[in-house]
């Protein structure tokens, strides 16, 4: 039996396994990262390539290593300081290449791939023999562990508008879109950072229309930096009951969703001036294929025709992910407002409806109700590990409240 199985080999899972090994008495043979991809961070790499990401939005101290200034030292030792990019009013940001090269350096240097079991987890059940722990049923057999951590990110499910259903020329940017495929005209639908990145890169080699249903908004980072601090989270978020509507709305109001960093916004303007990009504010009401092209009918009238449409319309809510729903149902875990997991604020253990022990911990977007608006990014991985590493190692599964 493993002490802890981490479901997900992305940034959160890769970071957490290091904290478990560094900050606790757990050994390498006590932990496993369970992920179906061929290597750790594979899903993140695919998404970054699909939208032609060039730089991170997070600052250089937020990366998959446990030393805050490890990436900066890595860059300095290799004469790559020019890849630490300026952000007005904020610390520098690493280029995507630098971020990924340092991640590979960390993974290789700590042999984290040897802890990776390549399998998809289908469900999680209680041990049927009455023993402690849980069983992860996977595509590569059963894994028994004393506890597990759900580190599944957004779960690979994307928002696709109803008008886009069934049209081959319309693809979500993270679900099969190939930015390198030849096209004369592309419409990018979305108003956030992913849409802007893709539109500016494609505009260098083809005609692009960026179609956003509202005016573009600018913000340097995802939320006020104070939300990275646990003291601020406790004062502003934890004053509300776990899993409550008040918590969900506090997180929503704090996040700068569908915004674009200032430097990227400037690049959009340059692409418009160069003639490769058109920006239009409107909402699509209907779409239909015409020969090998697609025609969009916006609400304000007229039409748009293109060889292809790339949807940068975000993720489906992770709270409604079928896998999460199966796990919660099988283990009797408690849901809050709109499917938000009800977590223990001190440990990030998911509470059970019957008040019994819970062996399931949560990090990433699923933990937004406790970790706050940065829960899904690199800073959130660090904050979540701060609270869950010691309880996991000590076997402190959640007990009923008095």
C-alpha positions as CSV (number, residue, x, y, z in Angstrom):
1,X,0.0,0.0,0.0
2,X,1.2,3.5,-0.8
3,X,0.9,6.3,1.7
4,X,-0.4,8.7,-1.0
5,X,-1.4,8.5,-4.6
6,X,-1.6,11.8,-6.5
7,X,-4.1,11.8,-9.3
8,X,-2.6,14.0,-12.0
9,X,0.9,14.6,-13.3
10,X,0.6,18.3,-14.1
11,X,2.1,21.3,-12.3
12,X,0.2,20.6,-9.1
13,X,1.0,16.9,-8.8
14,X,4.6,17.4,-9.8
15,X,5.1,20.1,-7.2
16,X,3.2,18.3,-4.4
17,X,5.2,15.1,-4.7
18,X,8.4,17.0,-4.1
19,X,7.0,18.7,-1.0
20,X,5.9,15.3,0.4
21,X,9.4,14.0,0.0
22,X,11.2,17.1,1.2
23,X,9.0,18.3,4.1
24,X,7.9,14.9,5.6
25,X,9.2,11.5,6.4
26,X,7.6,9.9,3.4
27,X,9.9,8.0,1.1
28,X,9.9,7.5,-2.7
29,X,8.3,4.1,-2.3
30,X,5.4,5.7,-0.3
31,X,4.1,7.9,-3.1
32,X,3.0,7.6,-6.7
33,X,1.9,10.1,-9.4
34,X,-0.9,8.5,-11.5
35,X,-1.4,10.1,-14.9
36,X,-2.2,8.7,-18.4
37,X,0.2,10.9,-20.3
38,X,3.6,9.7,-21.5
39,X,5.4,12.1,-19.2
40,X,4.8,14.6,-16.5
41,X,3.5,18.0,-17.6
42,X,2.5,16.6,-21.0
43,X,-1.0,18.1,-20.9
44,X,0.4,21.6,-20.0
45,X,2.9,21.3,-22.9
46,X,0.2,20.5,-25.4
47,X,-2.0,23.4,-24.3
48,X,0.9,25.8,-24.5
49,X,1.8,24.7,-28.0
50,X,-1.8,24.9,-29.2
51,X,-2.1,28.5,-28.3
52,X,1.5,29.3,-29.2
53,X,2.3,30.6,-25.8
54,X,5.6,32.4,-25.6
55,X,5.8,33.4,-21.9
56,X,4.2,32.7,-18.6
57,X,1.8,35.1,-16.9
58,X,3.1,34.1,-13.5
59,X,6.3,35.5,-12.1
60,X,9.7,33.8,-12.1
61,X,9.3,32.5,-8.5
62,X,6.3,30.4,-9.5
63,X,7.5,27.2,-11.1
64,X,7.5,23.4,-10.4
65,X,10.6,23.4,-8.2
66,X,10.5,23.9,-4.5
67,X,13.3,26.5,-4.3
68,X,11.6,29.9,-5.0
69,X,14.7,31.3,-6.8
70,X,15.6,28.1,-8.4
71,X,14.5,29.1,-11.9
72,X,16.3,32.5,-11.7
73,X,19.5,30.7,-10.7
74,X,19.0,28.2,-13.5
75,X,18.7,31.1,-16.0
76,X,21.7,33.0,-14.7
77,X,23.9,29.8,-14.8
78,X,23.0,29.4,-18.5
79,X,23.2,33.0,-19.6
80,X,19.4,33.0,-20.2
81,X,18.5,36.0,-18.1
82,X,17.1,37.7,-21.2
83,X,14.3,35.1,-20.9
84,X,13.1,36.7,-17.7
85,X,10.8,39.2,-19.2
86,X,9.8,42.6,-17.7
87,X,6.3,43.1,-16.4
88,X,5.5,46.8,-15.5
89,X,4.8,47.0,-11.8
90,X,5.5,43.2,-11.1
91,X,8.4,40.8,-11.0
92,X,9.8,39.4,-14.2
93,X,8.1,36.5,-16.0
94,X,9.9,33.5,-17.6
95,X,9.6,32.6,-21.2
96,X,7.7,29.4,-21.8
97,X,10.9,27.8,-23.0
98,X,12.8,28.7,-19.9
99,X,9.9,27.6,-17.7
100,X,9.7,24.2,-19.4
101,X,13.5,23.7,-19.5
102,X,13.7,24.3,-15.8
103,X,10.8,22.0,-15.1
104,X,12.6,19.2,-17.1
105,X,15.8,20.0,-15.1
106,X,13.8,19.5,-11.8
107,X,12.0,16.4,-13.0
108,X,15.2,14.7,-14.3
109,X,17.3,15.9,-11.4
110,X,15.0,14.3,-8.8
111,X,14.0,11.4,-11.0
112,X,10.3,12.2,-10.6
113,X,9.4,10.1,-13.7
114,X,10.2,7.0,-11.7
115,X,7.3,7.9,-9.5
116,X,4.9,8.2,-12.4
117,X,2.5,5.4,-13.1
118,X,1.1,5.8,-16.6
119,X,-2.6,5.1,-16.1
120,X,-6.0,6.8,-16.1
121,X,-7.9,6.6,-12.8
122,X,-11.5,5.6,-13.5
123,X,-12.9,5.7,-10.0
124,X,-11.8,5.6,-6.3
125,X,-13.4,3.3,-3.8
126,X,-13.1,2.4,-0.2
127,X,-11.2,-0.8,0.6
128,X,-13.6,-3.7,0.4
129,X,-11.9,-5.8,3.0
130,X,-12.6,-3.3,5.8
131,X,-9.0,-2.1,6.0
132,X,-7.8,1.5,6.0
133,X,-7.3,3.5,2.9
134,X,-8.8,3.5,-0.6
135,X,-8.4,1.8,-3.9
136,X,-7.9,3.6,-7.2
137,X,-9.3,1.6,-10.1
138,X,-7.2,2.5,-13.1
139,X,-6.6,1.4,-16.7
140,X,-3.5,-0.4,-15.4
141,X,-5.0,-2.2,-12.5
142,X,-5.8,-1.3,-8.9
143,X,-3.7,1.0,-6.7
144,X,-4.2,0.8,-2.9
145,X,-3.2,3.9,-0.9
146,X,-3.8,5.3,2.5
147,X,-4.9,8.6,1.0
148,X,-5.0,10.3,-2.4
149,X,-4.9,13.8,-3.8
150,X,-7.0,15.0,-6.7
151,X,-4.7,17.2,-8.8
152,X,-6.6,17.0,-12.0
153,X,-6.5,20.6,-13.1
154,X,-9.5,21.5,-15.2
155,X,-10.0,17.9,-16.3
156,X,-9.6,18.3,-20.0
157,X,-13.2,19.5,-20.6
158,X,-13.7,22.7,-22.6
159,X,-16.6,25.1,-23.1
160,X,-18.0,24.8,-26.6
161,X,-20.9,27.0,-27.7
162,X,-24.0,25.3,-29.0
163,X,-23.6,27.0,-32.3
164,X,-20.3,25.2,-32.9
165,X,-21.6,21.6,-32.5
166,X,-21.0,19.3,-35.5
167,X,-19.0,21.6,-37.7
168,X,-15.6,20.1,-38.5
169,X,-13.9,23.5,-39.3
170,X,-14.6,24.7,-35.7
171,X,-12.2,23.3,-33.1
172,X,-11.4,24.3,-29.5
173,X,-7.8,25.5,-29.2
174,X,-7.0,22.8,-26.6
175,X,-8.9,20.0,-28.2
176,X,-7.3,19.2,-31.6
177,X,-6.6,22.6,-33.0
178,X,-3.3,22.7,-35.0
179,X,-1.8,26.2,-35.2
180,X,0.7,25.1,-37.8
181,X,-1.9,23.9,-40.3
182,X,-2.1,26.0,-43.4
183,X,-5.1,28.4,-43.5
184,X,-5.9,31.6,-45.4
185,X,-8.3,33.0,-42.8
186,X,-9.0,32.1,-39.2
187,X,-11.5,33.4,-36.7
188,X,-10.4,33.1,-33.1
189,X,-13.4,33.3,-30.7
190,X,-12.7,34.5,-27.2
191,X,-11.6,37.6,-25.2
192,X,-8.9,36.3,-22.8
193,X,-5.2,35.6,-22.8
194,X,-5.4,32.4,-24.8
195,X,-7.4,34.0,-27.6
196,X,-5.0,37.0,-27.7
197,X,-1.9,34.8,-27.8
198,X,-3.2,32.7,-30.6
199,X,-4.5,35.6,-32.6
200,X,-1.3,37.5,-32.5
201,X,0.8,34.5,-33.5
202,X,-1.5,33.4,-36.3
203,X,-1.6,37.0,-37.6
204,X,2.0,36.8,-38.5
205,X,1.2,34.4,-41.3
206,X,-2.5,34.6,-42.2
207,X,-5.6,36.8,-41.9
208,X,-7.1,36.6,-38.5
209,X,-10.3,38.0,-36.9
210,X,-10.4,38.0,-33.1
211,X,-14.1,37.8,-32.1
212,X,-14.9,38.7,-28.5
213,X,-18.4,39.1,-27.1
214,X,-17.3,42.0,-25.0
215,X,-14.6,44.7,-25.1
216,X,-11.1,43.5,-24.4
217,X,-10.0,44.1,-20.8
218,X,-6.4,44.4,-19.5
219,X,-4.9,43.0,-16.3
220,X,-1.3,42.0,-15.5
221,X,-2.1,38.9,-13.5
222,X,-5.1,36.7,-12.6
223,X,-6.0,38.5,-9.3
224,X,-4.7,40.9,-6.7
225,X,-1.3,39.4,-5.4
226,X,-2.6,39.7,-1.8
227,X,-4.7,36.5,-2.6
228,X,-1.4,34.5,-2.6
229,X,-1.1,35.1,1.1
230,X,-2.9,32.8,3.5
231,X,-3.6,35.6,5.9
232,X,-5.6,37.5,3.2
233,X,-7.4,34.3,2.1
234,X,-8.4,33.6,5.7
235,X,-9.7,37.1,6.3
236,X,-11.6,37.5,3.0
237,X,-12.6,33.9,2.1
238,X,-12.6,31.7,5.2
239,X,-15.0,34.0,7.1
240,X,-17.7,32.4,4.9
241,X,-18.8,28.7,5.5
242,X,-16.9,26.1,3.4
243,X,-18.6,25.3,0.1
244,X,-20.9,28.3,0.4
245,X,-22.3,30.6,-2.3
246,X,-20.5,33.5,-0.6
247,X,-17.1,31.7,-1.1
248,X,-17.9,31.0,-4.7
249,X,-18.8,34.6,-5.4
250,X,-15.8,36.0,-3.5
251,X,-13.5,33.9,-5.7
252,X,-15.3,34.9,-8.9
253,X,-15.2,38.6,-8.1
254,X,-11.5,38.4,-7.2
255,X,-10.4,36.8,-10.4
256,X,-9.5,38.7,-13.5
257,X,-11.0,36.2,-15.9
258,X,-11.0,36.9,-19.6
259,X,-8.3,39.6,-19.3
260,X,-5.1,40.2,-21.3
261,X,-1.7,41.3,-19.9
262,X,-0.6,44.8,-21.0
263,X,2.3,43.6,-23.1
264,X,0.1,41.1,-25.0
265,X,-2.6,43.8,-25.5
266,X,0.1,46.0,-27.1
267,X,1.0,43.2,-29.4
268,X,-2.6,42.9,-30.5
269,X,-2.5,46.6,-31.4
270,X,0.6,46.1,-33.4
271,X,-0.9,43.2,-35.3
272,X,-4.0,45.3,-36.1
273,X,-1.7,48.1,-37.5
274,X,0.3,45.6,-39.6
275,X,-3.0,44.5,-41.2
276,X,-3.0,40.8,-40.2
277,X,-5.5,41.1,-37.4
278,X,-9.1,42.5,-37.1
279,X,-10.8,42.7,-33.7
280,X,-14.5,42.6,-33.6
281,X,-16.8,42.8,-30.5
282,X,-19.9,40.7,-31.1
283,X,-21.5,37.4,-30.2
284,X,-22.1,34.5,-32.6
285,X,-25.7,33.4,-33.0
286,X,-25.4,30.8,-35.7
287,X,-22.7,29.0,-37.7
288,X,-22.9,26.7,-40.7
289,X,-20.4,25.1,-43.1
290,X,-20.1,26.2,-46.8
291,X,-18.0,24.0,-48.9
292,X,-14.6,23.8,-47.1
293,X,-15.2,27.0,-45.1
294,X,-17.4,28.1,-42.2
295,X,-19.8,31.1,-42.0
296,X,-20.6,32.8,-38.7
297,X,-23.6,35.0,-38.2
298,X,-23.0,37.5,-35.4
299,X,-25.8,39.0,-33.4
300,X,-25.3,42.6,-34.7
301,X,-25.7,41.5,-38.3
302,X,-23.5,40.7,-41.2
303,X,-21.4,37.6,-41.4
304,X,-17.9,36.3,-41.1
305,X,-16.4,33.6,-43.3
306,X,-13.2,31.8,-42.7
307,X,-11.3,28.6,-43.4
308,X,-11.5,27.6,-39.8
309,X,-12.6,28.8,-36.4
310,X,-10.5,28.4,-33.2
311,X,-12.5,28.5,-29.9
312,X,-10.6,30.0,-27.0
313,X,-13.8,29.9,-24.8
314,X,-12.3,28.4,-21.7
315,X,-13.0,25.3,-19.6
316,X,-16.1,23.5,-18.5
317,X,-16.6,23.8,-14.7
318,X,-14.3,21.3,-13.0
319,X,-16.9,20.9,-10.3
320,X,-19.1,19.0,-12.7
321,X,-16.5,16.7,-14.1
322,X,-17.9,13.1,-14.4
323,X,-14.8,11.6,-12.7
324,X,-15.1,14.0,-9.8
325,X,-18.8,13.2,-9.5
326,X,-18.1,9.4,-9.5
327,X,-15.5,9.7,-6.8
328,X,-17.7,12.0,-4.6
329,X,-20.6,9.6,-5.0
330,X,-18.6,6.5,-4.3
331,X,-16.9,7.9,-1.1
332,X,-19.9,10.0,0.1
333,X,-18.1,13.3,-0.2
334,X,-19.9,16.6,0.5
335,X,-20.8,19.0,-2.2
336,X,-21.4,22.7,-1.7
337,X,-22.8,25.5,-3.8
338,X,-22.9,24.6,-7.5
339,X,-20.8,21.4,-6.9
340,X,-18.0,23.1,-5.0
341,X,-16.2,20.5,-2.8
342,X,-16.6,21.2,0.9
343,X,-13.0,21.1,2.2
344,X,-11.4,21.4,5.6
345,X,-9.6,24.7,5.4
346,X,-6.6,23.5,7.5
347,X,-5.8,20.4,5.5
348,X,-7.7,20.5,2.2
349,X,-9.3,17.2,3.0
350,X,-12.7,16.8,1.3
351,X,-15.4,16.4,4.0
352,X,-17.7,13.4,4.0
353,X,-21.5,13.8,4.3
354,X,-21.7,11.3,7.2
355,X,-18.9,13.0,9.2
356,X,-16.6,10.0,8.8
357,X,-13.0,9.9,7.8
358,X,-12.0,11.3,4.4
359,X,-8.9,10.1,2.7
360,X,-9.2,12.5,-0.3
361,X,-7.3,15.7,-0.5
362,X,-7.8,18.4,-3.2
363,X,-5.5,20.8,-5.0
364,X,-5.9,22.9,-8.1
365,X,-9.1,24.4,-9.5
366,X,-11.2,22.0,-7.4
367,X,-9.7,23.7,-4.2
368,X,-10.7,27.3,-5.2
369,X,-13.2,27.5,-2.4
370,X,-10.4,27.1,0.2
371,X,-7.2,28.3,-1.6
372,X,-8.8,31.2,-3.4
373,X,-8.6,32.8,-6.8
374,X,-5.0,31.6,-7.5
375,X,-5.9,27.9,-6.7
376,X,-5.5,26.7,-10.2
377,X,-2.1,28.1,-11.0
378,X,1.4,27.6,-9.8
379,X,1.0,29.9,-6.8
380,X,-2.0,27.8,-5.8
381,X,0.0,24.6,-6.0
382,X,2.4,26.1,-3.4
383,X,-0.3,27.3,-1.1
384,X,-2.1,23.9,-1.2
385,X,1.0,22.0,-0.4
386,X,1.7,24.2,2.6
387,X,-1.4,22.8,4.2
388,X,-1.8,19.3,3.0
389,X,1.7,17.9,3.0
390,X,2.1,17.3,6.8
391,X,-1.5,15.9,7.3
392,X,-1.0,13.5,4.4
393,X,2.2,12.2,5.8
394,X,0.8,11.9,9.3
395,X,-2.2,10.0,8.1
396,X,-4.5,12.7,9.5
397,X,-7.6,12.0,7.5
398,X,-10.5,14.3,8.3
399,X,-12.5,13.4,11.4
400,X,-16.0,14.6,12.2
401,X,-16.3,18.0,13.8
402,X,-17.4,18.2,17.4
